């Protein structure tokens, strides 16, 4: 995104023209394209001619971003046309001083110039470690520039717009934690946040707080086995239909994934149970994949590390032999888990 083109200040223009022998006629109008993003061109001095001029020459010295000299020339600019002098500079702010000279009406005119230009890297907006405070309806982010204001839009299921707001940020310093309130009401699927600096540069991100655990009838496996029995297919088919119905409500607004997490009871060794729960999650996930579930699918196994019902070791508790099917954009938090699951994506 380009910043708007800016003219040299009135004071600078007056100084320029006062130094010219033909200042009263204002033969040349000088403009500066002084701020832009890296990769979107170069800063430039633009000379608009009201009369024909020859032998235009720009001689500048650079400071503030590495010392250097710049000497550029244009043979001629016709009346009513422009001559553009592009400035070679690195990312950052540079200060320039020098002269613009030209032959106008047979006489050489010299104009002193002093200005600054800036080439900015793309602004960055990052979510905080805990970016969402759903209870207080606040998003937490950091912006690598001075933060002037933010725009927030909240979208619910089916793409329904739940609210939007402009939030003044008062020029908070670059890198400070920004706490940006968002409109309450409804269940947000997507929260879009865009933060602007005082010059109009901006960066945005989208957060997806929505997640849903799919209610289902538990698949039964033979003891110590991860092989799916044919009798369990109707349970999985019902779950797949429920997943499809929930995805239709989202209407493609969020990059949702399906997370399948397996658990066991406390019978057997912990390491064996961890491997068994992962193998069972893979079996369920592969069944979903083979029967039309096309969204990204991740599986993990927690074995007996996050029991639904606390039991002593070697207790055959059916309620702990279970799986979770969770629709979410980000890996979901798992209650009672000592550590986040190690998710693997199925092809």
Secondary structure, 3 states (H helix, E strand, C coil): CCCCCEECCHHHHHHHHHCCCCHHHCCEEEEEECEEECCCCCCEEEEEECCCEEEEEEEEEEECCCCEEEEEEEEEECCCCEEEEECCCCCEEEEEEEEEEEEECCEEEEEEEEEEEEEECCCCEEEEEEEEECCCCEEEEEECCCEEEEEEEEEEHHHCEEEEEEEEEEEECCCCEEEEECCCCCCEEEEEEEEECCCCCEEEEEECCCEEECCCCCCCCCCCCCCCCHHHHHHHHHHHHHHHHHHHHHCCCCCCEEEEEEECCCCCCHHHHHHHHHHHHHHHHHHHHHCCCCCCEEEEEEECCCCCCCCCCCCCCHHHCCEEEEEECCCCCCCCCCCCCCCEECC
